[in-house]
């Protein structure tokens, strides 16, 4: 099946063909050209370098705050094992997702992959899990921004949240071209801050400080694993924070110049950069200031620098650059939730009004409505809990997306794949097992995570079950891909 650069199928749906999954209790409504014309993103905006920056920008806040709580759960050794496992998970998962993104290069990202492999219900559950992740993550980042602002000027709280959401939503409404250029600038500045931090901390590195947490009486406890083997499991959600949201790169597929080439490069390049940064932080922050102290700080990089050398102009500079890093993730994850909301709405899974775009091709309601929800959640100030719920939503989507990769490899082995994940189903199988373990780990850290996530999921599932599954849009890109797949399958069967 040949495709245009935009990701829309070039051929129209064959006569009589229904979108795949029509018999699974869903109904479709045809729409006119005006419907899709009012729901267009700006094409050809992002190349591979911008997509790498987008991937790093999604995540960079996790390098400045949040990950260190894992040391408090597992000690340095347990957290290091958890980071290694999650680096493996994201490497294998992003390679598998990059393959699927070249098959279905639409703004739906993971929802589109699962829609093709698992039908409408699978697509909806995957898309809403991604949405849960991306709506909550900016709220968590906003609480960390508040902590960094307080360390700089002694001010924090609601006004910081108001400025974050008002300023950055306004920039997104202005236009995607400007947004992606800003993202690249933010990402470069934030990475520079981590490089400066690393250079400053190298002289203070002491291997003995990595293991300064006394072993407990937990099963398997030691100097390396002071909280035992179970500590590794509890640290997984915080290790994920060093990579969380890099999987959002395919959401830019419809705005990429050459999706089949640029999206795999963006995803794989982003994971590589993030892995290097994670290793630097895991060695130099606890190795300089002590693992026990680092595991308790809200502002770990600056606190580590001040613990080893006092407050200096360099520590203040890194604080400012760290604030830029937090802003970068807030900014880019806002982009991600808007595109996921846009795609689900355009196809009728969410209220269709959310996919309307303005004169600059920005999905304004898909930015504002989820943003209002995140803004309200930021007032809880519970950054650690918001992280866990966001990670839970992410891991649910990871499990479903890796199942989708395996299903597509088995069911449609001859499907044109401009990029193929090395290792095939073994690669996605590794990611699937690790994602399932991380999902369960959220309950190990805080059992209430499941209750909050289940409540949010229940509301979205009820909307789909009772209304939107009977009003899906037949001409949405993801549905057209599914329709062509079913038609081709029926032709082959004859």
BADO-45088 format. One record per residue (C-alpha): residue in three letters; x, y, z. Coordinates in Angstrom, 2 decimals, m for minus. Layout:
! residues N
   rest      east     north        up
    ALA         X         Y         Z
...
***
This chain:
! residues 494
   rest      east     north        up
    UNK      0.00      0.00      0.00
    UNK      1.63      3.20     m1.15
    UNK      1.29      6.29      0.98
    UNK      1.71     10.02      0.65
    UNK      4.14     11.91      2.83
    UNK      1.18     13.04      4.94
    UNK      0.43      9.49      5.98
    UNK     m3.04      9.42      4.38
    UNK     m3.70      6.43      2.11
    UNK     m3.52      7.38     m1.53
    UNK     m6.27      5.03     m2.56
    UNK     m9.85      5.52     m1.52
    UNK    m11.63      2.82      0.44
    UNK    m12.76      0.07     m1.97
    UNK    m16.46     m0.01     m2.67
    UNK    m18.36     m1.82      0.06
    UNK    m15.38     m2.04      2.39
    UNK    m15.96     m1.29      6.05
    UNK    m13.25     m0.13      8.42
    UNK    m11.69     m3.08     10.25
    UNK    m13.53     m3.80     13.47
    UNK    m16.97     m2.84     12.10
    UNK    m18.39     m6.10     13.41
    UNK    m16.99     m5.46     16.89
    UNK    m19.99     m3.41     17.95
    UNK    m19.02     m0.06     16.41
    UNK    m20.79      2.11     13.85
    UNK    m19.39      4.64     11.39
    UNK    m20.62      7.91     10.01
    UNK    m19.37      9.35      6.74
    UNK    m18.33     12.99      6.71
    UNK    m17.79     15.53      3.99
    UNK    m14.55     17.13      2.88
    UNK    m15.28     20.17      5.02
    UNK    m14.99     18.04      8.18
    UNK    m11.41     17.01      7.45
    UNK    m10.47     20.38      5.95
    UNK    m11.22     21.98      9.33
    UNK     m9.01     19.41     11.02
    UNK     m5.66     19.73      9.26
    UNK     m2.19     19.99     10.82
    UNK      0.71     21.82      9.20
    UNK      2.65     19.37      7.01
    UNK      6.39     19.05      6.49
    UNK      7.45     21.01      9.57
    UNK      9.82     18.60     11.36
    UNK     12.97     16.86     10.13
    UNK     15.05     14.23     11.99
    UNK     17.06     16.73     14.08
    UNK     13.92     18.46     15.31
    UNK     12.38     15.07     16.11
    UNK     15.41     14.03     18.17
    UNK     15.12     17.35     20.02
    UNK     11.41     16.69     20.47
    UNK     12.14     13.26     21.97
    UNK     14.74     14.67     24.37
    UNK     12.55     17.67     25.15
    UNK      9.67     15.41     26.17
    UNK     11.83     13.76     28.82
    UNK     14.46     16.23     29.99
    UNK     12.45     17.36     33.04
    UNK     12.88     13.85     34.40
    UNK     16.64     14.40     34.46
    UNK     16.30     17.42     36.70
    UNK     13.72     16.14     39.20
    UNK     11.74     13.03     40.06
    UNK     14.10     10.20     39.13
    UNK     16.02     10.48     42.39
    UNK     13.04      9.28     44.45
    UNK     13.90      5.84     43.10
    UNK     17.13      5.86     45.11
    UNK     15.02      6.36     48.21
    UNK     13.02      3.27     47.26
    UNK     15.88      0.99     46.19
    UNK     19.25      2.49     47.10
    UNK     21.78      3.34     44.41
    UNK     22.34     m0.26     43.31
    UNK     18.64     m1.05     43.01
    UNK     17.97      2.16     41.13
    UNK     20.89      1.50     38.80
    UNK     19.50     m1.93     37.94
    UNK     16.06     m0.36     37.41
    UNK     17.52      2.30     35.08
    UNK     19.35     m0.38     33.07
    UNK     16.12     m2.37     32.69
    UNK     14.12      0.66     31.65
    UNK     16.81      1.76     29.19
    UNK     16.49     m1.69     27.63
    UNK     12.71     m1.42     27.61
    UNK     12.69      1.96     25.89
    UNK     15.34      0.94     23.36
    UNK     13.40     m2.14     22.30
    UNK     10.00     m0.46     22.54
    UNK     10.97      2.62     20.54
    UNK     12.51      0.47     17.82
    UNK      9.24     m1.49     17.57
    UNK      7.18      1.70     17.62
    UNK      9.37      3.24     14.93
    UNK      8.53      0.30     12.69
    UNK      4.79      0.77     13.24
    UNK      5.10      4.51     12.72
    UNK      6.40      3.91      9.20
    UNK      3.36      1.72      8.49
    UNK      0.79      4.13      9.93
    UNK      2.32      7.64      9.98
    UNK     m0.56      9.57     11.56
    UNK     m0.98     11.93     14.49
    UNK     m2.59      9.12     16.46
    UNK      0.75      7.47     17.22
    UNK      0.27      4.44     19.46
    UNK     m3.50      4.64     19.20
    UNK     m3.22      4.24     15.42
    UNK     m0.93      1.21     15.76
    UNK     m3.28     m0.52     18.20
    UNK     m6.30      0.43     16.08
    UNK     m4.77     m1.42     13.12
    UNK     m3.79     m4.49     15.13
    UNK     m6.42     m4.79     17.85
    UNK     m9.49     m3.04     16.45
    UNK    m11.45     m0.02     17.74
    UNK    m11.53     m1.09     21.37
    UNK     m7.79     m1.75     21.42
    UNK     m7.13      1.59     19.74
    UNK     m9.34      3.47     22.16
    UNK     m7.83      1.85     25.27
    UNK     m4.31      2.55     24.01
    UNK     m5.08      6.15     23.05
    UNK     m6.75      6.97     26.36
    UNK     m3.86      5.41     28.30
    UNK     m1.46      7.66     26.37
    UNK     m3.74     10.61     27.07
    UNK     m3.75      9.81     30.80
    UNK      0.04      9.88     30.73
    UNK      0.39     13.10     28.76
    UNK     m2.28     15.10     30.60
    UNK     m0.90     14.24     34.05
    UNK      2.80     14.57     33.25
    UNK      2.69     18.39     32.69
    UNK      0.86     18.77     36.00
    UNK      3.68     16.87     37.74
    UNK      6.29     18.94     35.89
    UNK      4.54     22.14     36.96
    UNK      5.07     21.20     40.62
    UNK      8.79     20.68     39.92
    UNK      8.98     24.02     38.09
    UNK      7.50     25.60     41.20
    UNK     10.25     24.00     43.34
    UNK     12.99     25.32     41.03
    UNK     11.48     28.81     40.97
    UNK     11.35     28.77     44.76
    UNK     15.04     27.86     44.96
    UNK     15.84     30.78     42.67
    UNK     13.62     33.57     43.96
    UNK     11.91     32.13     47.01
    UNK      8.50     32.05     45.37
    UNK      6.30     29.07     44.46
    UNK      2.74     27.87     44.25
    UNK     m0.42     28.71     42.27
    UNK      0.93     31.74     40.39
    UNK      3.70     29.57     38.94
    UNK      1.11     27.10     37.69
    UNK     m0.96     29.89     36.15
    UNK      2.04     31.33     34.32
    UNK      3.13     27.88     33.06
    UNK     m0.21     26.94     31.57
    UNK     m1.17     30.39     30.27
    UNK      2.18     31.18     28.64
    UNK      2.92     27.81     27.10
    UNK     m0.58     27.07     25.87
    UNK     m0.53     30.51     24.26
    UNK      2.69     29.68     22.42
    UNK      1.23     26.40     21.16
    UNK     m1.82     28.20     19.86
    UNK      0.47     30.51     17.91
    UNK      1.74     27.72     15.63
    UNK      3.61     24.43     15.43
    UNK      6.58     25.67     13.42
    UNK      7.51     28.12     16.16
    UNK      6.83     25.48     18.83
    UNK      9.21     22.90     17.39
    UNK     12.00     25.45     16.97
    UNK     11.56     26.51     20.60
    UNK     11.59     22.85     21.65
    UNK     14.96     22.36     20.00
    UNK     16.37     25.43     21.73
    UNK     15.02     24.34     25.11
    UNK     16.42     20.83     24.68
    UNK     19.92     22.08     23.80
    UNK     19.98     24.47     26.75
    UNK     18.72     21.81     29.17
    UNK     21.30     19.24     28.03
    UNK     23.98     21.93     28.44
    UNK     22.90     22.28     32.07
    UNK     23.44     18.57     32.70
    UNK     26.85     18.71     31.03
    UNK     27.87     21.63     33.29
    UNK     26.56     19.76     36.34
    UNK     28.59     16.70     35.36
    UNK     31.80     18.67     34.90
    UNK     31.38     20.35     38.31
    UNK     30.59     17.07     40.11
    UNK     33.42     14.93     38.68
    UNK     36.04     16.18     41.20
    UNK     33.69     15.29     44.08
    UNK     32.95     11.76     42.88
    UNK     33.53      9.11     45.53
    UNK     32.38      5.51     44.80
    UNK     31.81      4.94     48.49
    UNK     29.04      7.56     48.56
    UNK     27.02      5.49     46.09
    UNK     26.50      2.84     48.80
    UNK     26.00      5.01     51.89
    UNK     22.48      3.70     52.65
    UNK     22.55      1.07     55.41
    UNK     21.05     m2.32     54.42
    UNK     17.63     m3.13     55.84
    UNK     16.33     m6.54     56.83
    UNK     14.50     m6.96     53.49
    UNK     14.97    m10.16     51.49
    UNK     18.23     m9.97     49.54
    UNK     19.37     m6.76     51.24
    UNK     23.03     m5.79     50.91
    UNK     25.18     m2.69     50.59
    UNK     24.39     m2.71     46.85
    UNK     20.67     m3.40     47.38
    UNK     19.88     m1.89     50.80
    UNK     16.14     m2.41     50.36
    UNK     16.46     m5.89     48.89
    UNK     15.33     m7.22     45.54
    UNK     11.84     m5.75     45.90
    UNK     13.46     m2.30     45.93
    UNK     14.39     m2.72     42.26
    UNK     10.75     m3.29     41.44
    UNK      9.66     m0.24     43.44
    UNK     12.25      1.90     41.64
    UNK     11.02      1.05     38.13
    UNK      8.43      3.88     37.91
    UNK     11.10      6.43     38.85
    UNK     13.60      4.94     36.40
    UNK     10.92      5.36     33.73
    UNK     10.84      9.09     34.56
    UNK     14.28      9.34     32.90
    UNK     12.69      8.22     29.60
    UNK      8.96      8.86     29.97
    UNK      7.24     10.39     26.91
    UNK     10.01      9.83     24.33
    UNK      7.48      7.48     22.74
    UNK      5.51     10.60     21.82
    UNK      7.72     11.28     18.78
    UNK      5.34      9.43     16.37
    UNK      2.61     11.90     17.32
    UNK      4.46     14.33     15.05
    UNK      4.21     11.97     12.04
    UNK      1.71     14.10     10.14
    UNK      3.92     17.14     10.64
    UNK      7.19     15.39      9.72
    UNK      8.87     15.93      6.35
    UNK      9.50     12.25      5.63
    UNK      7.80     10.14      8.34
    UNK      9.23      6.81      7.13
    UNK     12.77      8.11      7.50
    UNK     12.60     10.85     10.12
    UNK     10.46      9.25     12.85
    UNK     12.73      6.18     13.39
    UNK     15.77      8.44     13.49
    UNK     14.06     10.78     15.94
    UNK     13.01      8.00     18.30
    UNK     16.23      6.00     18.28
    UNK     18.41      9.11     18.49
    UNK     16.36     10.45     21.38
    UNK     16.67      7.22     23.39
    UNK     20.44      7.16     22.86
    UNK     20.88     10.73     24.17
    UNK     18.63     10.05     27.15
    UNK     20.50      6.89     28.10
    UNK     23.82      8.74     28.20
    UNK     22.31     11.51     30.34
    UNK     20.77      8.95     32.73
    UNK     24.15      7.29     33.29
    UNK     25.83     10.63     34.03
    UNK     23.19     11.55     36.60
    UNK     23.13      8.13     38.25
    UNK     26.89      8.21     38.80
    UNK     27.66     11.84     39.57
    UNK     24.73     13.06     41.71
    UNK     24.79     10.29     44.35
    UNK     28.52      9.73     43.85
    UNK     29.17     13.35     44.77
    UNK     26.58     14.14     47.44
    UNK     25.68     10.67     48.73
    UNK     22.87      8.35     47.69
    UNK     20.94      8.76     50.95
    UNK     20.69     12.53     50.58
    UNK     19.97     12.58     46.86
    UNK     17.03     10.20     47.28
    UNK     15.18     12.75     49.42
    UNK     15.65     16.04     47.52
    UNK     13.01     17.76     45.36
    UNK     15.75     19.59     43.47
    UNK     18.49     16.93     43.29
    UNK     21.03     18.46     40.90
    UNK     21.20     21.86     42.57
    UNK     21.09     20.37     46.06
    UNK     23.95     18.03     45.16
    UNK     26.06     20.90     43.85
    UNK     25.36     23.01     46.92
    UNK     26.09     20.08     49.25
    UNK     29.55     19.67     47.73
    UNK     30.53     23.27     46.99
    UNK     27.96     25.61     48.45
    UNK     25.81     28.05     46.51
    UNK     27.84     29.48     43.62
    UNK     27.14     31.26     40.38
    UNK     27.59     27.90     38.62
    UNK     24.95     26.21     40.77
    UNK     22.62     29.12     40.13
    UNK     23.31     28.86     36.40
    UNK     22.48     25.14     36.43
    UNK     19.34     25.99     38.39
    UNK     18.27     28.36     35.62
    UNK     19.13     25.80     32.94
    UNK     17.24     23.17     34.93
    UNK     14.22     25.43     34.91
    UNK     14.57     25.60     31.13
    UNK     14.67     21.78     31.08
    UNK     11.47     21.55     33.09
    UNK      9.86     24.11     30.81
    UNK     11.01     22.07     27.81
    UNK      9.21     18.95     29.01
    UNK      6.12     20.88     30.00
    UNK      6.10     22.52     26.59
    UNK      6.64     19.36     24.55
    UNK      4.29     17.10     26.50
    UNK      1.62     19.75     25.99
    UNK      2.26     19.28     22.27
    UNK      1.90     15.51     22.72
    UNK     m1.42     15.52     24.55
    UNK     m2.87     17.95     22.04
    UNK     m1.98     15.69     19.09
    UNK     m3.29     12.57     20.82
    UNK     m6.53     14.35     21.70
    UNK     m6.73     15.72     18.15
    UNK     m6.36     12.28     16.56
    UNK     m8.86     10.55     18.86
    UNK    m11.34     13.37     18.35
    UNK    m10.93     13.52     14.57
    UNK    m11.81      9.83     14.39
    UNK    m14.81     10.26     16.69
    UNK    m13.45      8.43     19.74
    UNK    m13.57     11.70     21.72
    UNK    m15.96     14.63     21.11
    UNK    m15.32     15.80     17.55
    UNK    m15.18     19.46     18.45
    UNK    m11.80     18.83     20.13
    UNK    m10.12     18.29     16.75
    UNK    m10.97     21.66     15.23
    UNK     m7.88     23.63     14.19
    UNK     m7.38     27.37     14.01
    UNK     m5.96     29.45     11.18
    UNK     m2.42     28.43     12.15
    UNK     m3.34     24.72     12.01
    UNK     m3.18     24.32     15.80
    UNK     m5.84     22.11     17.47
    UNK     m6.89     24.81     19.92
    UNK     m9.52     22.93     21.93
    UNK     m7.30     19.85     22.11
    UNK     m4.78     22.15     23.78
    UNK     m7.13     24.04     26.09
    UNK     m9.48     21.37     27.48
    UNK     m6.87     18.79     28.60
    UNK     m4.72     21.73     29.71
    UNK     m7.49     22.90     32.04
    UNK     m7.65     19.43     33.59
    UNK     m3.88     19.32     34.11
    UNK     m3.94     22.84     35.52
    UNK     m6.47     21.80     38.14
    UNK     m4.41     18.73     39.09
    UNK     m1.25     20.80     39.52
    UNK     m2.84     22.50     42.52
    UNK     m2.62     19.22     44.41
    UNK      1.16     19.75     44.58
    UNK      1.52     15.96     44.63
    UNK      4.24     15.66     41.99
    UNK      5.33     12.18     43.10
    UNK      1.78     10.78     42.94
    UNK      1.11     12.43     39.58
    UNK      4.32     10.81     38.29
    UNK      3.11      7.38     39.35
    UNK     m0.32      7.77     37.75
    UNK      1.27      9.09     34.54
    UNK      3.69      6.15     34.53
    UNK      0.79      3.74     35.06
    UNK     m1.03      5.15     32.03
    UNK      2.19      4.99     30.03
    UNK      2.91      1.36     30.89
    UNK     m0.64      0.30     30.00
    UNK     m0.14      1.87     26.58
    UNK      3.29      0.23     26.23
    UNK      1.82     m3.23     26.86
    UNK     m0.92     m2.67     24.28
    UNK      1.47     m1.20     21.69
    UNK      3.93     m4.09     21.99
    UNK      1.09     m6.58     21.66
    UNK      0.10     m4.62     18.53
    UNK      3.60     m4.98     17.09
    UNK      3.58     m8.73     17.67
    UNK      0.08     m9.09     16.17
    UNK      1.02     m7.09     13.06
    UNK      4.22     m9.11     12.54
    UNK      2.28    m12.39     12.78
    UNK     m0.95    m11.40     11.04
    UNK      0.53     m9.18      8.31
    UNK      4.11    m10.36      7.75
    UNK      4.22     m8.99      4.19
    UNK      3.06     m5.50      5.12
    UNK      5.36     m2.83      3.69
    UNK      7.68     m1.67      6.49
    UNK     10.16      1.07      5.46
    UNK     11.85      0.51      8.82
    UNK     12.00     m2.88     10.57
    UNK     12.85     m3.31     14.25
    UNK     15.95     m5.51     14.63
    UNK     14.95     m8.77     16.30
    UNK     11.30     m8.58     15.28
    UNK      8.83     m9.99     17.82
    UNK     11.66    m10.87     20.22
    UNK     12.46     m7.18     20.51
    UNK      8.85     m6.17     21.20
    UNK      8.47     m9.20     23.47
    UNK     11.29     m7.97     25.70
    UNK      9.67     m4.54     25.89
    UNK      6.28     m6.15     26.64
    UNK      7.59     m8.13     29.63
    UNK      9.44     m5.15     31.08
    UNK      6.44     m2.83     30.57
    UNK      4.15     m5.29     32.38
    UNK      6.62     m5.45     35.29
    UNK      6.77     m1.65     35.46
    UNK      2.98     m1.39     35.40
    UNK      2.69     m3.72     38.39
    UNK      5.48     m1.82     40.15
    UNK      3.27      1.27     40.35
    UNK      1.07     m0.62     42.80
    UNK      4.10     m1.68     44.82
    UNK      5.02      1.97     45.40
    UNK      1.47      3.24     46.05
    UNK     m1.64      1.01     45.75
    UNK     m3.91      4.07     45.42
    UNK     m2.41      4.73     41.97
    UNK     m4.63      2.01     40.51
    UNK     m7.75      3.53     42.05
    UNK     m7.12      6.99     40.59
    UNK     m6.17      5.58     37.19
    UNK     m9.14      3.20     37.17
    UNK    m11.49      6.09     37.94
    UNK    m10.18      8.16     35.03
    UNK    m10.25      5.14     32.73
    UNK    m13.82      4.28     33.77
    UNK    m15.11      7.70     32.72
    UNK    m13.45      7.49     29.30
    UNK    m14.53      3.88     28.70
    UNK    m18.13      4.73     29.60
    UNK    m18.14      7.54     27.03
    UNK    m16.83      5.20     24.34
    UNK    m19.09      2.28     25.27
    UNK    m22.34      4.25     25.43
    UNK    m21.79      6.91     22.79
    UNK    m18.70      7.38     20.65
    UNK    m18.30      3.79     19.41
    UNK    m21.58      4.33     17.57
    UNK    m20.37      7.57     15.96
    UNK    m16.86      6.89     14.63
    UNK    m15.68      8.77     11.54
    UNK    m15.17      6.46      8.58
    UNK    m12.81      8.81      6.74
    UNK    m10.39      9.48      9.58
    UNK     m6.85      8.42      8.55
    UNK     m6.59      5.59     11.09
    UNK     m9.98      4.22     10.00
    UNK     m9.02      4.45      6.32
    UNK     m5.85      2.46      7.00
    UNK     m7.97     m0.15      8.76
    UNK    m10.53     m0.21      5.94
    UNK     m7.85     m0.80      3.32
    UNK     m6.31     m3.56      5.42
    UNK     m9.63     m5.38      5.69
    UNK    m10.45     m4.92      2.01
    UNK     m7.05     m6.29      0.97
    UNK     m7.50     m9.23      3.34
    UNK    m10.89    m10.01      1.78
    UNK     m9.44     m9.79     m1.73
    UNK     m6.63    m12.16     m0.79
    UNK     m9.13    m14.60      0.68
    UNK    m11.01    m14.84     m2.64
***
